[in-house]
Amino acid sequence: MLKTIKEMLPGEALDSLVAKTVFGFRKIKVRQLKTKPTRRFAFKARWVSIWVDDNNTQLDLPKFSTDVIMAHHIIDSVNISVVMKKTVKGKYSTKFGKFSTIQADSMPESVCKAALIAFYEEEQEDKENQA
């Protein structure tokens, strides 16, 4: 899992994983009615996927991995210390608490991957403590 996270590119797949893991958002399918003008005014329905939060409020998938403001939202939402810096090679390095440091080409990408790794490593640590 760690290798998969490190290899992910910024975009919808990484944003989806952050939305599910860090914020608990869910993607659900709903029927969307649309009208098609005919002589008899028929209704047609189709299934669409939407994102919802804990209150089942519909929302657009935030661009966590490409938007600096959304990256700061991740930092504010995770209740552990964060260390961020720009390396000499121009990469961004991020570390949440005692968990692994991640380097990436952009600050939002680095924050997303570091947050996911922190959640994953914390989950592994909890499993080991229960055993």
C-alpha positions as CSV (number, residue, x, y, z in Angstrom):
1,M,0.0,0.0,0.0
2,L,2.8,2.4,0.9
3,K,4.5,1.9,-2.5
4,T,1.2,2.4,-4.3
5,I,0.6,5.7,-2.5
6,K,4.1,6.9,-3.2
7,E,3.7,6.2,-6.9
8,M,0.3,7.9,-7.4
9,L,0.2,11.0,-9.5
10,P,-1.8,14.1,-8.5
11,G,-5.3,14.0,-9.8
12,E,-8.7,12.3,-9.2
13,A,-7.4,9.0,-7.9
14,L,-5.3,10.6,-5.2
15,D,-8.0,13.1,-4.4
16,S,-10.5,10.2,-4.0
17,L,-8.3,8.3,-1.7
18,V,-7.7,11.4,0.5
19,A,-11.4,12.1,0.5
20,K,-12.3,8.6,1.7
21,T,-9.4,8.1,4.1
22,V,-8.8,11.5,5.7
23,F,-12.2,13.0,5.6
24,G,-14.5,10.0,5.5
25,F,-16.3,11.1,2.3
26,R,-18.3,8.5,0.4
27,K,-19.1,8.0,-3.2
28,I,-22.7,6.9,-3.7
29,K,-24.9,6.1,-6.7
30,V,-28.2,7.9,-7.1
31,R,-30.9,8.0,-9.7
32,Q,-31.1,11.4,-11.5
33,L,-34.3,12.2,-13.2
34,K,-34.2,14.2,-16.4
35,T,-37.0,15.2,-18.6
36,K,-37.0,14.6,-22.3
37,P,-39.3,16.8,-24.2
38,T,-41.6,14.6,-26.3
39,R,-45.3,14.7,-27.2
40,R,-46.1,12.8,-24.0
41,F,-43.5,14.5,-21.8
42,A,-41.7,11.3,-20.6
43,F,-39.3,11.1,-17.7
44,K,-36.0,9.3,-18.0
45,A,-33.7,8.4,-15.2
46,R,-30.0,7.5,-15.1
47,W,-27.6,6.4,-12.3
48,V,-24.9,8.9,-11.4
49,S,-22.1,8.9,-8.8
50,I,-21.9,11.7,-6.3
51,W,-19.7,12.5,-3.3
52,V,-21.3,13.0,0.1
53,D,-19.9,13.9,3.5
54,D,-20.8,12.6,7.0
55,N,-24.1,14.6,6.8
56,N,-25.0,13.2,3.4
57,T,-24.5,16.6,1.9
58,Q,-23.6,16.4,-1.8
59,L,-20.2,18.0,-2.7
60,D,-17.8,18.1,-5.6
61,L,-14.6,16.1,-5.1
62,P,-12.0,18.6,-3.8
63,K,-8.7,18.9,-5.6
64,F,-6.6,18.0,-2.6
65,S,-3.5,17.0,-4.6
66,T,-3.3,20.1,-6.8
67,D,-4.8,22.9,-4.8
68,V,-2.6,24.6,-2.1
69,I,-5.7,25.8,-0.1
70,M,-7.1,22.2,0.0
71,A,-3.7,20.9,1.1
72,H,-3.8,23.4,4.1
73,H,-7.3,22.0,4.8
74,I,-5.8,18.6,5.2
75,I,-3.1,19.9,7.5
76,D,-5.8,21.7,9.6
77,S,-7.9,18.5,9.8
78,V,-5.2,16.1,10.9
79,N,-4.6,16.5,14.6
80,I,-0.8,15.8,14.6
81,S,2.2,17.9,14.1
82,V,3.4,18.6,10.6
83,V,6.9,19.3,9.3
84,M,7.1,20.7,5.8
85,K,10.1,22.0,3.8
86,K,11.3,22.5,0.3
87,T,14.5,20.5,-0.4
88,V,17.5,21.7,-2.3
89,K,16.4,19.7,-5.3
90,G,13.1,21.6,-5.5
91,K,11.0,18.8,-4.0
92,Y,8.5,19.3,-1.2
93,S,9.0,17.2,1.9
94,T,6.2,16.5,4.4
95,K,6.0,14.5,7.6
96,F,3.0,14.1,9.9
97,G,4.1,13.3,13.5
98,K,6.3,10.3,13.8
99,F,5.3,8.8,10.5
100,S,7.3,8.5,7.2
101,T,8.5,11.5,5.3
102,I,7.3,11.9,1.8
103,Q,8.9,13.9,-1.0
104,A,6.9,15.1,-4.1
105,D,7.1,17.6,-6.8
106,S,4.4,19.9,-5.3
107,M,3.3,20.9,-1.8
108,P,-0.3,19.6,-2.2
109,E,0.9,16.2,-3.6
110,S,3.4,15.9,-0.7
111,V,0.7,16.7,1.9
112,C,-1.8,14.2,0.4
113,K,0.7,11.4,0.3
114,A,2.1,12.1,3.8
115,A,-1.4,12.2,5.3
116,L,-2.3,8.9,3.6
117,I,0.9,7.2,4.8
118,A,0.3,8.5,8.3
119,F,-3.2,7.1,8.4
120,Y,-1.9,3.8,6.9
121,E,1.0,3.5,9.4
122,E,-1.2,4.4,12.3
123,E,-3.6,1.7,11.3
124,Q,-0.8,-0.8,11.1
125,E,0.5,0.3,14.5
126,D,-2.9,-0.2,16.0
127,K,-3.2,-3.7,14.6
128,E,0.2,-4.6,16.0
129,N,-0.7,-3.3,19.4
130,Q,-3.9,-5.4,19.4
131,A,-2.0,-8.6,18.6
